[in-house]
């Protein structure tokens, strides 16, 4: 089975009950996540669609990702070179998606130890400067990685602290869908990314140090079952989000 089979003709079962995101209705899109490659996995299709619609798309990346576990397959990066490697990869991925990026420069794997209100102030400053109509981040407490949770919390605090009209705040939750549904309810917003699925795949490839082994396994169909193939196909078909506006702020943990 190829990595990118033809897209499904119907996706009703994947977006039932959700509001479809209209990129052309946006005045600006800001994605706030902690690591290079988070943007491509979570919302690369949404970013590409918004860019194609003439919307300014910005990725505010919390860290350089220099503590990433992978360094290529075979290795082509070292711990010393990892920061530069991952920023180049991020630049390449954002070019594919039609986005610009900014780095907050926090230490990788240490975001959870930052003062969330201080990080929120920095995110708020970016929101006020860029004036996006929608902000995308991770769902605090439901994003698997401590850096993800911390960045999501800071972004939620930033949006909550804004005076006047607030942008739509969308959140990515990570984990078993049924367990998430039981805790959080169904996702509310869906983005049909079938027309830009190759762009999302290319952006993921750009993060070579982190994704090269994943692509090798996909291409060779190693350690892959039907559930894994279905997950990949879905990831390249639709992106789904929770609305965080009005959700009480609950610090992770």
Residue pairs with C-beta under 8 A, 6 or more apart in sequence:
1 221
1 229
3 201
3 215
3 218
3 219
3 232
4 197
4 198
4 201
4 236
5 233
7 194
7 197
7 236
7 237
8 194
8 233
8 237
11 192
11 194
11 237
11 238
14 190
14 234
14 237
14 238
14 240
15 190
15 192
15 238
15 240
17 186
18 186
18 187
18 188
18 189
18 190
18 240
19 188
19 189
19 190
20 189
20 190
20 191
20 192
21 46
21 189
21 190
21 191
21 241
23 29
23 46
23 49
23 50
23 52
23 53
23 55
23 191
24 53
24 54
24 55
25 133
26 50
26 53
26 55
26 132
26 133
26 134
27 55
27 131
27 132
27 133
28 55
28 56
28 57
28 58
28 130
28 131
28 132
28 133
28 134
29 46
29 47
29 50
29 55
29 56
29 57
29 58
29 132
29 133
29 134
29 135
29 136
30 58
30 60
30 126
30 127
30 130
30 132
30 134
30 135
30 136
30 167
31 39
31 42
31 43
31 47
31 57
31 58
31 59
31 60
31 99
31 135
31 136
31 137
32 60
32 62
32 123
32 126
32 135
32 136
32 137
32 151
32 154
32 155
33 39
33 42
33 59
33 60
33 61
33 62
33 136
33 137
33 138
33 148
33 151
34 61
34 62
34 63
34 106
34 108
34 111
34 138
34 145
34 147
34 148
34 150
34 151
35 61
35 62
35 63
35 65
35 68
35 108
35 147
36 61
36 64
36 65
36 86
36 87
36 89
36 90
36 93
36 207
36 210
37 65
37 89
37 90
37 93
37 204
37 207
37 210
37 211
38 61
38 138
38 148
39 47
39 59
39 61
39 93
39 94
39 97
39 99
39 203
40 93
40 97
40 200
40 203
40 204
40 206
40 207
41 204
41 235
42 136
42 138
42 172
42 239
43 136
43 172
43 191
43 239
43 241
44 93
44 97
44 193
44 199
44 200
44 203
44 204
45 191
45 193
45 196
45 197
45 199
45 200
45 236
45 239
46 136
46 191
46 193
46 239
47 57
47 59
47 97
47 98
47 99
48 96
48 97
48 98
48 193
48 196
48 199
48 200
48 203
49 191
49 193
49 195
49 196
50 57
51 57
51 97
51 98
51 99
52 98
52 196
56 100
56 130
56 132
57 97
57 98
57 99
57 100
58 99
58 100
58 101
58 102
58 126
58 130
58 132
59 90
59 94
59 99
59 100
59 101
59 102
60 101
60 102
60 104
60 123
60 126
61 90
61 101
61 102
61 103
61 104
62 103
62 104
62 106
62 111
62 119
62 147
62 151
63 103
63 104
63 105
63 106
63 107
63 108
63 111
63 147
64 82
64 83
64 86
64 87
64 103
64 105
64 108
65 82
65 83
65 86
65 90
65 108
65 210
66 79
66 82
66 83
66 86
66 108
67 82
67 107
67 108
67 109
68 82
68 86
68 108
68 209
68 210
70 209
70 210
70 212
70 213
71 77
71 78
71 79
71 82
71 209
72 208
72 209
72 212
73 212
73 213
73 216
76 85
76 209
77 85
77 209
82 209
85 209
86 207
86 209
86 210
87 103
89 206
89 207
89 208
89 209
89 210
90 101
90 207
91 101
92 206
93 203
93 204
93 206
93 207
94 100
94 101
94 203
96 199
96 202
96 203
96 206
97 199
97 200
97 203
102 126
104 119
104 122
106 114
106 119
108 147
109 146
109 147
110 147
111 119
111 146
111 147
111 150
111 151
112 146
112 147
112 149
112 150
112 252
114 150
114 154
116 150
116 153
116 154
116 157
116 251
117 154
117 157
119 150
119 151
119 154
120 154
120 155
120 157
120 158
120 161
121 158
123 154
123 155
123 158
124 158
124 159
124 161
124 162
127 135
127 158
127 159
127 162
127 167
128 162
132 167
133 167
133 168
134 167
134 168
134 169
134 170
135 155
135 159
135 167
135 168
135 169
135 170
136 170
136 171
136 172
136 241
137 151
137 152
137 155
137 156
137 169
137 170
137 171
137 172
137 244
138 148
138 149
138 151
138 152
138 155
138 171
138 172
138 173
138 174
139 152
139 171
139 172
139 173
139 174
139 184
139 242
139 244
140 149
140 150
140 152
140 153
140 156
140 171
140 249
140 250
140 251
140 252
141 149
141 152
141 250
141 252
141 253
142 149
142 173
142 174
142 175
142 180
142 183
142 184
143 149
143 152
143 172
143 173
143 174
144 174
144 175
145 174
146 252
148 174
149 252
149 253
150 252
152 171
153 249
153 251
153 252
155 169
156 169
156 171
156 244
156 247
156 249
157 249
159 166
159 167
159 169
159 244
159 245
160 166
160 249
166 245
168 243
168 245
169 243
169 244
169 245
170 189
170 241
170 242
170 243
170 244
171 241
171 242
171 243
171 244
172 241
172 242
173 180
173 184
173 187
173 242
184 242
187 240
187 241
187 242
188 241
188 242
188 243
189 240
189 241
189 242
189 243
190 238
190 239
190 240
190 241
191 238
191 239
191 240
191 241
192 237
192 238
193 200
193 236
193 237
193 238
193 239
194 237
197 236
197 237
200 236
201 236
204 211
204 214
204 215
205 211
205 215
216 222
217 223
217 224
218 224
218 232
